[in-house]
Amino acid sequence: MNILKALFGSGTKIETITLPSEINPNGMLEAQKRIEKVHCEQAIQLDLSRLDLTSVPESLGQLTALQELDLHSNQLTRVPEWLGRLTTLKKLCLSSNRLTNLPDFLGRLPSLIEIDVSNNQLASVPESLGELMSLQELKLSINRLTSLPTSFGGLLALQKINLFRNQLTRFPESLVQLKTLKTLILSVNELTSLPESLGQLTSLEVLEISDNQLTSVPESLGRLLALRKLSLAANRLTSVPQSLGQLTALRELYLFNNRLKSLPESLRLLSKLKTLKVDQLV
């Protein structure tokens, strides 16, 4: 203030305006600059991450040829409707924001193959996501989901879904229809049981269900012959099924922090097993 008075004289009335702490004008200016650069260069990728954005410049909606958009680590509370113009978008990252819901129009972006909305405050996701026939990877970790839409059974191209650290109390039955699924992560939820139908996911290579409240696992796990990694750690298991010995591709098996009284003899048949982590038996 003293510097300003020295410049303008003591007779000049000087008022300062303090911007709200949640607004970062430099971040918005930087975002606009990057949008203009992509527009001029006709680029297909745009990174607007870590700019403390609370909203997105509407000029972004003009980039109708955009294929990859990264908005992670901002302060966004909503996804603007005009983002639905980006129908060529293949990868969308909205992780580490403050989103409490997702708009229905995301299900009308037919080219999407990857969505990352992890580390938000989502209590649900729209049914329309089940219409994304090209979607291969869906990251929903670190949210507040208690269930998934039944429409997810239509994600026939899906290969990876991450549901780590949510509030699921029941295994989402819609997932057993996903015959191409290779990675399923359900660790740190509130599951108490798994369905026999889980054995239908015969393409699974990675299955992580640690840190739940499971007291048993189904014999049908033995049908997951492509499985390379299985984590059942930190549950309430007192035994695991003999059928695990049929998982001949298994390389990693995590059973620690349970209440196991014994291990099945069939585990000796796992010739490719490189890592077995288990506590001392009760």
Secondary structure, DSSP 4 states (H G I P E B T S, - for coil): -HHHHHHH-TTS-----PPPTT--HHHHHHHHHHHHHHHHHT-SEEE-TTS--SS--GGGGG-TT--EEE--SS------GGGGG-TT--EEE--SS--S---GGGGG-TT--EEE--SS--S---GGGGG-TT--EEE--SS--S---GGGGG-TT--EEE--SS---S--GGGGG-TT--EEE--SS------GGGGG-TT-SEEE--SS--S---GGGGG-TT--EEE--SS--S---GGGGG-TT--EEE--SS--S---GGGGG-TT--EEE-PPP-
